[in-house]
Amino acid sequence: MRGTVAHDSSAKLISARVLAQPLTIKVPYYDDDQTGPPAQGGKEYTLTIKFIQEINTQDLMSYLNGDNQYRNYNTLPVISALNLILAAHPLRSGIKVGQDRYFFRSAAVPANLGGGLEAWKGFYSSVRPAHHQLMVNVNVCTTAFYTPGNLAVQMMAFQNSSFGARMEAFCKGVRVKATHLGYRKTVKCLARQNARQYTFPCDELGGSVSVEQYFSRKYKIKLKYPDLPLVDVGGQKKNYLPAEVCEILPDQPFRGKLTDDHTAAMITVACQPPNVNGNAIMNGLRELGFANPGPTLGAFGVSIGPNMAVVPGRILPRPGLKYANNMSPAVDDRASWNLRNIRFAVGARLEKWAVLLIGDRGRDEFQGPQDPALRTVISGFMAMCKNSGIFVSNEQPPVVAANLPPQDRSDPLRKSAITIIRESLMKLHPKPSLVFVMLSNGDKNIYEGLKHLCDVYLDVATVCVHVAKIRKEKGQPQYFANVALKVNMKMGGVNHKLDENSGRWLSSEPTMVVGMDVTHPGPGSARGTPSIAAVVASVDNHFAQYPASLEVQESRKEMITNLKEMMIARLQLFRQRSKVLPKRVLVYRDGVSEGQFNIVRTEELPEIVKAFHTFDQPKKPYRPQLTIVICGKRHHTRFYPTERKDAANDGNPKPGTVVDRGVTAVYDFDFFLQGEFCSLKQRLSSQLHSLQHMAVCRVRRSRPTTTSSMMKLALGQTVFRALRMP
């Protein structure tokens, strides 16, 4: 069968020819570092291979050609089979992490992230159906691997890399080799006792001994770190070992949650310019086995083109903006504009506000509430707010200080510090409408704890700034202006509007723009931690304020459980503010994978319609036009302009670039949009799918117009040249 089958090393196997039935294969087991199975006494497994079905590719061809009768054809079996075939080579030469991602030590020298981890480069590879062709989506990717070495040393390095980092999060699930006996095990968990504390009966050594004593007397090993927790490498029974007698085996991905410092280092490694990523993708064809196809691809009659696909794109006209006094600043190629001497469209009132000064041993902190430098900064910010159109009284706000206790590993969330902040805020009388918080540093536990305190318990709005940035004279006016944007929005103002030309369609009828998403608990969260569903919606024709409905629901459930009631609340507020119900509802749904599109149609869409029914009147049903657009960011399609004139200065597509042909769905309407300029080197386009159109509201494929410049883009996808699957 060598060269004629492909499998996932687990449960699925696909063959280029019919295999005999029944088929059983005996497989001897041996470790990775062994050249073969032992001569005697080794484990042997018996695999039973059972025929399930033939994979017919003719129906797939009809689907790709757009035959209407194949619109609901399930492409998953064929696509899954093709992905198995393409994975045959990288599964042998690389390491698979997650879905369709393969990592190779040879792809690039691993980058040290610190704290016992390193970053590996790899490639994502997946077959994608497109109109009249199959494509292979290839993209670069980066993930964290364990740095091989002594487990105790790496555990301590991980804990010291960031405040709040836990040793158990590092070592759980890692494969190690015991240096004193040579066997390999997986660390199950961290013990609550160290080598000095844990004792066990040992007749060989004359009674009860500690782990430290056992290793000293039995193996003549004097432990260097006897105060470190022991690691459990046992199965059903506990088997405690000192971490320092364990060596981390190479080529292991880290599956835990990265610390903040690790995340920052990972972003630095992963974010590369478009030309670097483009060259890496072309080199990746060799690592993935596409450049020089092996016997497996040949056996299935599959070949892959060596070049990136080229697809047409276009750049949308820039939107026009309007501020107070009909001022309209020009939007440049970077999708940015200058707010100098510009006043907000609708200025808010900043009254009864206060300043909270956080003291956390930062070098740029003010000396206290009476520091003249602090008063100068506050006066400068107030002047900027006034110049921007916000009403601010001339009286300076009250200032309170919260001097926080030092960081303590026994209090990783810094709850004691949040208590101090609460006590300081409770001194403010009367209750402020907004608290202007000057943070000492970027400690996320202080920021998150402060937001939770003020949003959930104290019911007061906050705007946070870093003291080092707001008191820095260079660029201070720009910083003041950026913060004033947040203040104006939080106090109910409108920063800007679309001008008459750009906003004509939105303003022609009452329209409510809705955003929906579900946030799930992260890695390491307690079992059963709920997910949080949110629905936000505009309330008037300014499209500036988006009040929210927020609810907890079943853990990791993506579909919104109580969507009907949340939508009713949004519609009621729209009617309260605008004195009319919307005639059009435009829903943007985030966080939904391709496999869940139909669930949105069958589960969430009916709940939205039920919400509409609650506003029915006798002989006057409420049926607004509805469009649901699913926004996807976690895709691997990347675009590279083929001509310099079509690229931004950093080599990315220009903001406003749209691709809606060549790499889009065969039947459904979808498109890629590069909506903004981003400083993180290669930019990610948003992929949007339009699922539902009701009444007369339709979204059609756009055609080139005189106001859109046409361009061609190469993308990180290659084309199947041939396909034959018996």
N, C-alpha and C positions, 0 to 999 in steps of 0.2 A: 504493500500500500504506500510505500515511501514515495512522496512527490505527487500522489494522486488524491490525497485527502487533506482537509484543513479542519482544525478544531479549536475550541476555546479553552483547552486544558481543564475542562470542567464537565459539561453535560452535552454539548452540541458537537456534532461531527458531520461534515459534508464531503461527499465523494464524487470524483469525476466519472466514475463508472459504478455499475451495480456490484455490491458486495454480497458475498455468500451469506445465507441465513440458515440457521442461527450462527452468530459469530462471537466467539469468546477469545480473549487474548490475555495471557499471563504476563504481568509486568513486575519485575523485581525492583525493589525500592533501595535507593542509596542516596546519601547526602550530596549536596552540590560540590563539595570539595573532594569527593571520592571519585576515582577514575571508573569505578564500576561496582556492581553488587559484591558483597562478601562471598567468599567461596562456600561458607557454611553458615547456617543460622540466620540468614537475612530474611526480611519481610518480603512477601510476594502478594500482589493484588491481582484479582481476576476482573477484567473489564468485559461486560456484556454489551455488545453493540446491536441495537434494534432498529430496523428500518421504520421510518415514520412516514415520509412522503417524498414524491419527486418535486423538484423545483422547475416549474415551467416558465421560461422567460418570454414566451410569445405574448402572453397577456401584458407583461410589463412593457413591451414594445408598443402595444396598442395604447397603453396608458400614456407613455411618453409622447406619442403622436397626437394626443389630445382628443381621442375618440370619445364622444359624449357618453356612450354606454359604459365606459370604463371609469367614469368620474369617481365612483365609490370603490374602486378596486383597491384592495389592501396590498400595498407594496412592501410591507414589513418583512414577510418571509424571504423574498428575493433579495432585498437590500441587506438583511441580516446575513444571508448566505454569502453575498459578495464581500461584506466586511470581514467575514471569517477568512475568505480566500486572501484578501489583502493583508490580513493580520498574520499570515503564516510565517513570513520572514521576520517582522519585528518581534514576534513572540519568542523566536529562537535567539535573536541577537540583542534584544533590549529588554526593558522591564515595563510591563503594563501597569499604569496607575489610573484607576477610574475608567470611564467609558471612552474607548478609542484614543487613549493618550499613551504614547510610547516614549520611553526615555533611554538615552544612550550615553554612557560615559565618554564615548568617542565623539559625540556631537560638539562638545565644548568642554574646556577645563571647568570642573565644578567651582562655583564661587562661594567663598566662605561667608556664611551669614552670622557667624559667632554663636556662642551658646550651644555648641555641639551639633549644629546643623550646617548644611551646605546646599546651594541651589544647583539643580541639574537642568540642562536644556533638553527638550524633547520635541515631539511633533504629534499633532492631532491629525487623524486621518479618518475620513468617513465618506461613504458613497452617498451622493445626493442626486435625486431625479430632477431633471430640468426639461424644458420643452425640446423634444426631438433628440435628446442626448442624456447620457449618464455622466456625471462629473464626480471627481474625487476632491473633496474639500481638505486641503492640507494647510496647516498653520503651525507656527512655532508656539511652544508653551513651556512654562517653567514651574517646577515644584521643589519642595524641600525634601532632602534626604538626610538620614543620619550620617554624621561624620564618623567613620570607623575609629575605634580606639577604646580605651578603658571606660567601662560604664560609669564608674564612680566619678571619674574626672569630668566626663561629659554631663552627668547629672548635675554636678555642682556648677558647671559652666552655664547650663541652661537656667538654673535657678538664679544665678547672679546676673543673667543677661538683662532682666527686666523685673521691676517691682511687681510682685504678685505671681510670678512664674512658679509653677509647682513641679517638683521632681517627678511625681507620679504621672503627670500629663506627658512628661518626656519619655519615661521608660515603659509605659504600658504598651504591650504588644510588640516590643522590639525583640528580635532574635539575637541571642548571645551564645558565645562559646565559653564554657567554664575552663579556665586555664589550668586548674589543678587536676582535672580528670579528662578534659578534652571533649566532653559531650556537648551537644547543642540543644538549647532550650529556648522557649518563648517566655518572656517576663509577663506573668499574669497580672500582678499588682505590686504595690509597695507595702511592706509590712509596717505595723505601728511601732515595732521595737527595733532597736539596733543590735549590733553584734555583742555588746556588753550586757544588754538587758535580757535577750532571749536565751533561755536555757532549755536543755532537753536531756533525757536519760541516755547514757552511753556506757554500757557494760565494759566495752573495750578499754575505756579510760577511767574506769572505777567509780562510776556514778554520774550524777548530774553535772553537766558542764555548760558553759556559755559558748556561743558560736565563736567568739574571739579565742577562747581557750582551746576549743576543738581544733581550729586551724593551726594554732601555734604548736600544739602537741602532736597532732596527727600528721600534718603536712609541713611542719617547720616554717609556716608562713606567718610573719608578724604583720597584722593588719595596720595599714596607714590611716584608715578612716573608720575606726570602730564605732564612731558616733553617728555614722550615716545609717538611715533605715535599711533593713535587709530587703532583698527582692525575692518574690515568690515565683519560682520557675516550675512549680509542680503542676500536676493535672488535677485529678479529683482530690489527691492528698497534697498537703502543703509541702513544699521543699524550699526552705529558706537558704539563700546564699548571700554573702557579702558582695556588694556591687563591684568591689575592686578586683574580685577574682573572675569577673565576667568581661569579655571583650565583645564589643558590638560588631556583628558581622557586616561586611560591606554590601552595598547596593540595596539598601532598604529605604523605601519612602517613609517619610514622617506623616502620619495620618491625624495627628492632633491639631489643636488650634495654635497658630503662631502667636507669639507675643507681639506687642506693638513695635518693639525694636526690630524683631525679625521681619515683620510685615513691611516696615520702612526699607529695610535692606533688600527684601525681595522685590519691591517695586523698582528700586534702583537697578537691580540686575535684569528684571524682566522687560522694562520699558526701553525699547531701542528704536532708533529712527527707521522709517519705512525701507530705505535701501538695505539696511542691515538685516531686517526681517525678511525682505524679499530674497536676498542672497542665501539666507539660512534655509528658506523653504526649498530653493532649488537644490541646495546641498542635502536637504532632508530626503529628497527623492531617492538618493543612494542609500541612506540609512534605513529607509522603509522598504527597500528592495524593489522600488519602482523603476529605477534607472536601468538596472541590469536584471530583468525578470528571471526568477529562478524556475525550477521545474514545476512548482505548484501552480503558478500563474499560467505557465504554458499548458499544463494538463487541462486546465479549465478554459483555455482559449481566451484568456483575458490579457489585454495589453493596455498600457496607459501612455497618453501623450506626454512628451518631455517638457512642454512649455505651458506657461500659464494661459488660461483662457482670456480673451479680450472681449469686453462687452461694452455696449454704448451706455453713456451716462449723460446727464445734463445738469446745469446749475440753475436753480430757481432764482428769480429776481429777488433782490433784497427787500425785506419788509420796510415800510415807512413807519416811523414812530412820531408821536405827538406828545409834547409836554405843555405846561401852562403857557398861556399867551400864544398858543399855536406854534410854538417853537418846534422845529423838526431837525434834529442833528442828523448828519449823514452817517450811514452804517458802512464801514469799510470792509475789505476782503476778509478780515479776521473776525467778522461778525461782532465788532465792537464799535463803540461810539463815545464821543467826548461829552461829559456832562458839565463842562466849565460854563458858568453863567447860565445854567439851565435850572428851572424850578420844576418841582414835581407836578404832575398833572392835577392831583388833588392832595394838598398838604394836610397832614394830621395835626392834632393838638397834643403836645407833650407837656402834660401837667401832672403835678404831684408825683414826680419821679424821684428816684434816689440812686446813690452810688454805693456799691459794695466793694470794698478793697480787700482782696484776699492776700494774706501774708503766709507764705509757704517757703521761706528762706531762699527766694529767688534774688539774683544779683541786680535786677532792674526794678525792684519794688520801690514804691514811694515810702517815705519815712512815716507816714501816717495821715489821718484825715486833715491835719493842718499843714501839710507840706505845701509850700508855695508853688512848687512845680506841678503838683496835682491840680491845684486851683487854676493854673495856667492852661493845663490840658483840658479841663472841663470847660473853661471859658471858650477855648478855641473850637471845641466840638459844638457847643451851643451856637456859636457864630455860624458854623457851617450849616447846622440844621436850619437856622433862620434864613440864610442865603438860599437854601434849597427849597424853601416854601413851607417848612414846618413851623407852626406857631409854638414858640418857647418863651416863657416869661423871663424877665431879666434877672430874677432871683436865682442864685445858685442852689442846686439840690442838696439835701442833707447827705452826709457821707458817714458810713459806718465801716468799721474794720473787723475782720475775722482772722485772727492769728491762729493758724492751724497747728496741731501737734505734729511731731515728726512722723515719717512713715514707719510703720510697725508691721512686720510680717505676720503677726498674729491677727492683724486687722487689714486684710488685703483690699477690702472695698473702702477703707478709710471712713467707716461709719462714725467714728469719734470726731473726725474733721467736719462731717456733714452736720453733726449735732452742734458744733461751735458756730457754723454758718447759720443754722436755724435760730440759735439764740441771738445772734447779731441782727438778723432780719426782724425778729420780733420786737426789737427796740424802736423800730420805725413807726411813728404815729404822726398823721393818719396813715393807713395802709396805702403804699404807693401803687400807681397804675403800671409802672415799669421800673425794674431794677437794672441799672447799668453796672455789670459785673466786670471788674478788672482782675483777670486771672494772673497768678504769679508764674505759672508754667503750663505745660500741655498735659498734665496728669488727667487721664481720661476718667479716673474714678471720682475726682473732684467735679469735673464737668458733668458727668452723667448723674452723680448724686445730687448736685445742685439743681439740674433741670428736673429731676424726679421730685425733689422737695418742693420746688416752686410751682410746677405744673399740677402735681397730684394733690399736695397737701395745703399749700399756701395760696394757690389760685392767683398767682401774680406773674405777669410776663417778664421775661429776662432777655437781655442782649449781652453776650459775653465777648470780651476783647482780651488780647494778650497785652499785658502792661508794657512789655518790651517793644511791641509794635506801635502802640498808640502814643508813646512818649518819644519815639524816634523822630527827630525833626525832619530828616530826609524822607520825602514822600508823605509827610504827615497830612497835608490837605487831601490827598487822594484817599488815604486811609479813613480820614474823617468822613469823606463823601460816601465811601462804600458802607460804612457803619450806619450812616444816616439813611441809606436805602432800606436797611433792615428795620430801623426804628420806625420809619414812616409806614411800612407795611404792617408792622405789629400793632401800631396804634390806629389802624383802620384807614390809612391813606391809600392813594393810588400813585405809584411811581411814574408810570407812563401808559399810554394807550397806543393802539394801532391807528394810523391815520385813515382818512376816509377811503382811500383806494385799497389799502391792505385789509381793512376791517369791514369792507362793504358786505361780504357774504355773511359774516358772523352777526353783523348788526341788522341785517335785513328782516330777521324775525327773532323773537325771544329764544335764545339758545342757552342751554346749560351744559357746560363742559365738566365731565366727571372723571376722576382718577380713582382706580381701585387697585389694591395690592394686599398681600398677606405676608407678614414677617414671621419667620420660624425661629425656634431656639437654635443657637449655634452649637458647634461641637463642644462636648464636655458639659452641656446643660443637664440638669437632673431629669430623670425619666418622668414623662408626663407634663413637662413644662408646656404651657399652652402656646399656641400661635396667636398672633394679633392681626385682626382684619381691619382695614381702614378704607373708608370711602370719603373722598373730598369732592366738592362741587362748587362751581361759581354761583354767584347770587345775583348778578346784574350784568349789564352790557359792558362793564369795564373789564371783566375777566381778570381781576386782580386779587380779590379775596376769595379764598377757598376753605371755608369752615369744614370741619371733619366730623364724621361719625366713626367711633373707635370701639371695637369689641374683642374680647378674648374668645377663642374657640378651640376645638379639639387640636391636640398637638400635631403639627406637621400636616394638617389638612389644607390643601391649596385653595379649594373652592370655598367661597364665603358662605358661612352657614346662615346667617340672619340678614341676607342681602335685601330682602323685601323691606324690612323695617328701616334699615339704614338708608335705602333709597327714598322711602317715604319722608324721612326726616329732612333729606336734602331738598326734595321737591317743596315741602312746606316752607322751608326757609327762603327758597327762591321766590315763592309766591308772596311771602311776607315782605321781602325787600323790593321786589320788582312789581308787585301788585297784579301779577299775572303768572300763570303756569307756563313753562317753556313749551314752545311748539316743536323744538328740536332738542334731542339729547344726544350728545357726542361723548361716548365712554371710551376712555383709554385704560386698558387692562394690562397690568404689569405682572411679571413673575410666572407666566404660564408657558410650559414647554409645548413643543409641537404635538406630543401625544395627548395633551389635555385640551386641545382646541375644541374637539367635539363635545367635551364635558362642559365647556363654557356655553356652547350652543344649547345643550340639553338640560343643564342644571341652572346656570346663572341667568341666561336670557329669560326663561319663564318667570323667574323671581322678579326681574326688573319689570316685566309686563304686568305681573300681579300688583306691583306697586302703582303702576299707572291706573289700574282698575279701581283702586281705592278713591280716586278723584272723579270717578264717573258721576254724572248727573242724569236725571230722567231724560231720556231721548237725546242725551248729549254725552256719549262716551268720550273719555279722554284717551286719545291715541296719538301721542307725539311721534314725529319721525325719529327713528333710533338707529344709530350706527355704533357698533362695537369694534374697536381697533385694538389688537393685541400688540404690545410693544416688547420686542425682544432685544436684549443687550448681550446675553451670554451665548453668542454664536461665534463661529470661527472664520467667517468670511472677511477678508481684508482686501481693500482696493488700492491700486497703485496707478496713478495717472501716467499715461504713456507719453505725454508731451509736457514739457516744462511749463508752458503757458497755462495749462489747466491745473497746475499744482500750486499749493500754498508754499510759502517760503521754506517750510520744514519738509517738503516733499509729500505731504498728505494731500488728499482731495480737498478742494476748497469748501468752506462751509456753504451749505445749500445744495451740495451735490446729491442727486437722486439717481438710483439705478433701479429700474423696474422692468428690465428685459434681460434675457440671457441666462440669469442665474436664479430666477424666481420660480415660484410654484407653477405646475403645469395648468392647474384649473383655478385655484384660488387667487384672489388679488392680494399681492404683497409687494413691498418695495423696500429698498435700503435708503436711509437718509443720513447724510452727514450734517448734523444740525448746528454744530458750533465749533469754535476753535478750542483746542485743548493743548496744554503745555506738556502733557505726558507723552511726548514723542509720537509713536504711531497711534493714530486716533481710531476709535471704534465707531462704526456706523450703527445706528439703530435700525432694526428690522421690524417692520410693521405689517401686520396681517389684518385685513378688513374681513370680519366674519359675518356681520349681520347688517342688512339695510332694510328698513321698513318704510312703508308709504312711498313717497316720491324721492326720498333722499338716496342718491346713488353716488358711489365713488367709482370713477372709470379710469381705465389706464390712460395716463397722460400722453399726449402726442407732442412732438417738438413744436415749439412756437417761436415767433420772432423775438420773444422776450427771454428765451432760455438758450443759453449757449450749449452746444453739443460737444461732447468729448468722448474719448475712448479710455477705458481703464483696464489694466490687467489685474487679475485677482488670483489669490492663492488657491486656485482650483485647477485641476488638470482634467482632461477629457478621456473617457474610455474610447479606445480606437476600435476594439472588437469585443464581442461578447458571445460566448458559446458555453452552454451548460447542459450536458446530457441529462 
